[in-house]
Amino acid sequence: MEGKTVNVSLRKSVFFPPWLILVGMVVISLWNGEAFLNGLNAITSWILNNFAWAFNLTTLLCVAMVIVVYISPLGKVRIGGSKARPVMNYINLVWITLCTTIAAGILFWACAEPLYHYYTPAASAGVDPQTPGAAIFAMKTMFLEWTWSPYAIYTVATLIFAFAFYNMKRPYSISSALIPVFGEGVTRFGKLIDVIGLFALTTGVAASLGTGTLTIAGGLESVFGIKSAPAAWAVIISIIVVCFVLSSISGLMKGIRILSEVNSKVYMALLVFVLIFGPTAFMLNFSVESWGSYLSDFFHMSALTGDIFGDGWAKGWPIFYWCNWLSWTPITAIFLGRILRGYTIRDAIRCNFIIPSIFSTIWMGLFSTAALYYEMNGMGLYEAMSVSGTEAAVYRVFEQMPLSMIVIPFYLFIVFISFVTASDSNTTAMAGLCTSGIQDAEQEAPAWLKAVWGVTIAGVTWILISFAGIDGIKAASNLGGFPNMFLVILYCIALIKVCRNPKKFDVHKEDYDERGRPIESERLPVMSEES
């Protein structure tokens, strides 16, 4: 089953503002890259310094909301009504969710980031650098930043959009999820909200693509001696973009489904390889110990700002990540919510929150502990990062294991597929947001619009990493996290209102009893066996 193209016009007032802002960023970067980066960093620093507490509380609120919704009667509600048929099998839904969200990021940071925390732990941790205490702190941080908390942010937005789109029958727009809070009048500001969300995601995708490009370039330099430089970056970006645009044009069921399934199987193969050939006993022992420490310190670490210590660690790491996840959230949620039709709210929480968080916990438990083990045993990962860049850490880890000359190209393949998959899904969502008339999961935005966004993001990524550096687009992507934080808070309020009386907002009144409680219904077969 291929997606049905929407035969409607472009939402010019949604497409052009973020597109022109991106072009403006490129022009300023080319004119004065240093001033561009300094300006972005100044704005980002102001946001983090003044709203660190708000980012922390928003993230904790999202975790609480997911738990509350899961155990509430709303969890029984079927997205799209009791007669809705799923557009794909549940396992495909899980793969797509996993590969669309932060899976690409864990490839880049799983080995490198714990080393930063090992050498420069937060002052509040009360541990000395390069000690066992610093190693435990590094692992607690990895579990905090890459597992349950970020997936909670995505899940809250995904749930309320899916309910608004399918059960309330509201337009394919970010603002639709706010109707339970403000009523129908909020749609008057729908275009402005969509523009902000679209700009936030475009810079986020550019930052992600830039990170992926550097990862692949580092691997090519490690294996084939091809220098990681702008010329190589241009070739890598072009290949990635051509692939994800072709995949996106081919339709949701054919492109993203196949890519994510391949992607996830390769993830599993890498996990098994590292478990068998890495320092197995150390990884398992240290993972369990540090995970227990993470659980005991969860609330303290989630609320940490570091101001009382005069320490900027929290703002440079977990709060930076909350800001970054939030910049992606609204439009990523639009994509994820759109493919949930036919499943219950609890199914959606398992798919978007529980399963990906468990997977990410296992991934960090193996890769991050392996990196710390090799560093503590004198393998020089941190030094390699200082010389060759952050992406060098994971390659140095693989070099300590057998068959590294085979595994590293294999790893490069998964990095490539990961970024194609994530970019594919986000391009689909971006193009859909610029198109009027999408009403169900089978409808697709015009192919030419997906291609325009793909080419635009490719050009922005290459120019910015070549002239302003990856830090430039990372800072730009964080700008979107600030307004999106308020949006996600409103999403939480909307979920609370829907939880209190789902029948009031649901057009499928027949799915509730006379007291307004959801009636459990059986899941219907998937629309197509192909999916």
N, C-alpha and C positions, 0 to 999 in steps of 0.2 A: 504493500500500500504506500503510495507516494503522496506527499502533501499537496493539497489543492491550492493553487496560487490565487491570491485575493485580487479580484479584478476591480480595484479602486484606485483613487489618486493618492499622491504623496501628501503627507501632512507637512507642508512646507514650513510652517511656523515651529514645528518640532525638529525637523531635520537641519535647517540652515543655521540656527544660532550656535549649537554645539560644534557643528562642522566648521563654521567660520572662526570660532574661538580656537579650535585646534590649529587651523591655518595660521591664525595670529600668533600662537605659541611658537610655531615653527619659524615664522619670520623674525620674531624677537630673539629666538635662540640663535639664529644665523647672524643676526646683527650684533648681539652681545651676549654670548653664552654665559659668561660669568655673572653679569648683571641679572640675567634671567634666573639663574640658579639661586643667587643671593636673595632675590625678591621672593621666590617661592619658599625658600627656607625660612625667611623672616615671617611670612604669613603662617606657615606650618608651625613654627615655634610658638607664635602667639596663640594659635588654636590649642596646641598641646599644653602650654603653660597655664592657660585660663580654664580649660575644660577637661583636664585629665580626669577629675573626679566624675564628670558626667559620662565620659566614655566608659569608665569602669562600672558605674552603676547601671548604665544601659545594657552592658554585656551581662551582668548578673541578672538583671530584669528578664532578659531573653531566656536565660537558662531556667529561671523560675517559671516563666510563662509556658515553655514547652512541657515541663513536668505537669503543671496545672491542667493544661489542655488535654494531655494524654489520659489523665485519670478522670476528666470531666465527662459528662454526657455528650459533649460535642465530639468526643473521640469516636463515637459510633456513627456519626453523620457520614454519608457517602458523598463524595465530591461529584457534583453533577446530578444528584438524585439517585434513588434506588434503581432506576431503569438505565442508568448510564453504563456504557460498556467501556472498559479500558482500551487505550490505544496501543498498549504494548504489555508484554509479560512483566511481572514484578521484578524478576532478576535483571532484565534489561533496564528497567527504571532505576534500580540500585546502581548499576554500572554507570549509567549516564549521570546520575547525581554525584557519584564519587568523582568522576572525571571532569565534571563541569565546575566544581567548587574549588577546593584548595589542593587537590591531588598533584597538580603540576608544581605547586610551590614546595611540597614536601620533597620532591626530587632534588631541588636546588639547595634547600636549607637543612635537610635532615642531618647531614654530616658536618656542615660548616658552622651552623649557628651554635650548637653546644660548645664549640671550641671558644667562641667569643665569650660566652658566659663563664667558661672554665677559667679564662685568663682575666676577665674583668667582671666578677660577680657584683650584684647590687650591694650597696653599703648596708642596707637593711638586713641582708642575709647573715651578716656577722661572721663570714668565713673568709679565709685568706685565699688569694688566687692560687691555682695549681695545687689544690689539696683535695682529698676525698670529699670534704664538705662542699667545695666549689663544684665538683663533678655531680654531686647529688642535686645541688641548686640548679645546675645546667639542665639536668633531666626534668626536674620539676617544671622549669620554664618551658621546655619543649612540649610537655603534656598540657600545660596551661594554654599556650598560644596556638596549638595545632590540632586540638581534639574537640572536646565537648563545647567549649565556649564559642568558637567561631561558627560551628555548625548550628548552635542554638540561634545565632543571629540570622543566618540564612533561613532556618526553619520557620521562625516566627513570620517573616515576610512572605515566605512561600505559602504558608497555610492561609493567611488572610487574603492573599491575592487569589488563590485557587477557589476559596469560598465565595469571594466577591464575583469572580468571573463566571463560575459555573452554577453556583447555588443562588446568587443574587441576580445573575444575568446582567452584569454591568460591563461597560466597554473594556477593551484591551488597553488599559492605561494604569499607570502607577497610582493615580488619584482614586481609582475605583475602590481600592482597599480602605480608603479613608471615609467612605460613605457612612459606615456605622457610627463614626464619631461626629461628623459635621452634617450629615444628611446629603441630599442630592446637590445642594448648592456648591459643594466643594468641586464639582466637575467644571465650574467656571474657571477654576485655576488649574485645571488638569494639564493644559499644554505647558504652563510654566513648570509644574512639578515634573513632567516628562522630560523637559529640556535639561533641568538640573540633573536628573537621574541619568540621562543619556550622556551628558558631558562627563559625569563621574565615572561611568563605565568605560567610555572610550579611552580616557587616560589610564584607567586601571588595566584595560586590555593591552594598551601600549606598554605599560610597565611590565606586565607579565610576559609579553612577547619579547621585550628587551632582555629580561632575565633569562628566558629560554634560549634566546639567540646566543648570549654569552656562555651559557652552559654547553650548548652544542659546539660552539667555536672552541671552547676550552678542551673539549673531548677530541675534536679533530686535530688540535695542536698536540695533544698528548699522544695520540695514536699515529697520526700521519705527518706531523710536523708542519701542518698548514697554520701559518701565523694568524692569531686572533686579532683581526684588524677590520676597519670599516669595509674593505672590499669583500672579505669573507662574510661579514655580517650582512651585507646587501644580498649576497647569494642565498644565505640561509633564510633570511626573512622572506625573500621572494618565493622560495620553494614552499615554506610553511604557508604563506598567504594563498598561493595558487591552490594548494591542497585543501585548505579549509574553505575557500570560496567554492571550489568544485563540490566539496562534500556538502556544503550548505545549500547549494543550488540543487543538488540531487534530491533533497527532501529530508525531513526529520527522521523518518523511519529508516531510510536507506543509508544516509550518511552518518549521522551522529550515533545511531544505534550500533552499526557495525564497528565504527572506530572505537567506541567506548568498550565494547565487548572484547575486542582485540587488546585494547589498552589494559584492561583489568586483568586479563589472563597473563599478560607479561608482568604486571605488578606482582601477581602471585608467584610467578616463576622466580623473580628476583628475590622475593622474601624467603622462599625456600632455599635458594642458593646461599644467601647470606647466613641463614640459620644453620645450614650444614657446614659451610666452609669458614665461617667467621669464628670468633672466640665464643662458642656456643654457651658454655656454662656461665661465663662472665656476663654475657648479654642477658641471659634469662634471670640470673640472680640479681644483677644490678637493675634490670627493668622492673622487677617486682618490688624491690626495696624502694626505688625512687618513685614508683607509682603510688606506693603507700604514703610516702612523704608528701607527694602532690595532693593526695586526698586530704591528709590532715591539715595542710596549709592552704587549701583551695581558696577559702574566703580571704585570708590575709593577702595572698598573692594577687587575687582578682581585684582587690581594693587598693593595691600599692600605688602611690604616686611618687614617693621618694623625696618630697619637698622638705620634710622635717630633717632629713639627712643631708640636704643640699646636693642630692644625687640625681642626675638626669637619666639613670639607667631605665627606669620604668617608662619614661616618655619616649625613650629611644627604641624600646622593644615591645612589651605587651600593649601599651597604649597606642603606639605607632601601628601595631597590627590591628587593634580594634578599629582604628580610623580607616585602615586600608580595607578590612573586610566590609565595613559599612559602605564604603564607596562603591563596592560591587553589588551590594545586597539587593536594592530594589529591582534592577533589571534582571539580575540572575534569578531572582524569585519569580519574576514574570515567566521566564522560560521554564523553570522547574514546576511552577504551579500549573502551567498549561498542560503538562504531560501527566498530571495526576488524576485525570478524569476516570471515574469508575472505581477508585480506591477510597477507603475510609480515611478520616483524619488520622486515626492511629496508624494505619498503613503508611501514611505520608510521613509521620514522625519517625517510624522505624526506618523508613527509606532515607530520609533527609538528615536525621539526627543520630539515631542509635547505631546503625550499621556503619556509616562512614566514620563516626567517632571511634568505634572499636577498631576498625581497620587502621586509622591514623595512629591510634595508640600502639598497635602492634608494630607498625612501620617505624615509628620513632623509637620504640623500645629496642628494636634491632639495629637500625642504622646509626642512631645517635650514640648508643652505648658502644657500638663497634668503633666509631670515630674516637670516642674518649679513650677507649682501651688502647688503640694504636698510638694515640698521642702520648698517653701516660707511659707507654713503653718505648718512647724515643723514635717513633717513625716520622716525625717532622711534618705533620699535617698543617699545623698552624704556620710554620715557616713557609710551606709551599703556598698557602693562601696569601701570605704577605708578598711573595714573589710573583705568583702567577694569577692571583685573583681568587675570589671566594669559591668559584666553581672548581678549583683544583682539589678541594678536600675530598670529594666523593671519589675522584679518580685515584687519589692516593690510597683510599680505603680499599678499592678493588685491586690495586696493585699488591696488596698484602695477601691476597687470596689466589688460589690456583685459577688457571684459564683466564687471566686478566685480559689478555689480548683478544679473547672472544667475548668476555662479559662486558667490557667497556663499549665496543660497538653495539652490543645488545642494549646496553643502557642508553646509548645515544638514540637508538631507535625508539625506546619508550619515551624519552624526553620529547622527541619530535612528534610522536603520535599524541602525547599528552597535550601539547600546545595546539596541535591541529584540532583536537577534540574540544578543548575549552574555548578556543577562538571561534570554532564552528558554532557552538551553542550560543555564544554571546553575540555573534554577528547575526544569527537568526533572530534573537530577541531584539537587538538594536533596530534591525530592518523592520521587524513587526511593529515596534513602537512608533516608527515613522510612517506607518501605513494605517489608513482608516478601514474598518470593516471586518477585522479578524474576529471570528465568533466562536471558533472551536479549535481543538488541537490538530485538526487535519489541514487547516488553512495555512498557507505560507505567504510571506511577503514576496514581492517581485524579485526575480533573480538579479536584475541589474542593480537593485538597491543594496543587496548583500555584497555584490562585487564592489560597489562604490565605497562602502564602509571598510571592506577588506583592504582595498588599495590605499585608502586614506590612512588607516591605522598602520599599514606597512611603511608608508612614507614618513609619518610622524615618528614612528619607532626608530627607524634608521637615522633620521636627521638628529633626533634628540640624543640618542646614545653616542652618536659620532661627535656631536658638538657641545652638548650640555652634560653628557654622561647619563648613566642609568639613574643616578640620584635625582636628576632633573625631572624625569617622568614619574619617579616614585613620589617626589614631593608634590607634583601636580595631581597624582591620583589621590593623595591624602586630602586635598582640598575638598573633594567630593564627599569625604567621610563626615565632614562637619554638618552640612545641611541634612545629610542622610541620617545622622544620629537622631535628629528631631523627628524625622519621618518614621524611623523604626520605633521610637517611643510611642508615636501615635498609632502605629500598627499594633503595639501591645495593648493599648487602650481599646482599639477596635476589637481585638481578640477577646478581651474581657467582656465587652458588651455583647458580642456574639455568644460567648460561653454562657452568659446569664440567661439568654433567651434566643437560641438559634432559630426557633420556628418563626420568630418575628421578622427575621431577615431573609429566610429561605423561601424561595418561590415554590418549592416542592412541599407544600403543606401536607400532602398525603403521607409523607414519610415520618409524621409525628403523631403521637396519640393525643387524646383530648386534653391532657395535662401539659402538652408541649414538649414531651420527652421523645427523643429520637427512637424510631423503631428500627431494630437491627434488620439488615437485608443481606441477602446472599450476593456475592460478586458474580456478575455476568461474565460470559466468555470474552476473551480479547477480540477486538473487532476484526483482526486479520491474523491468520496463523503465521504469516510471514514475519509479523512483529513479535 
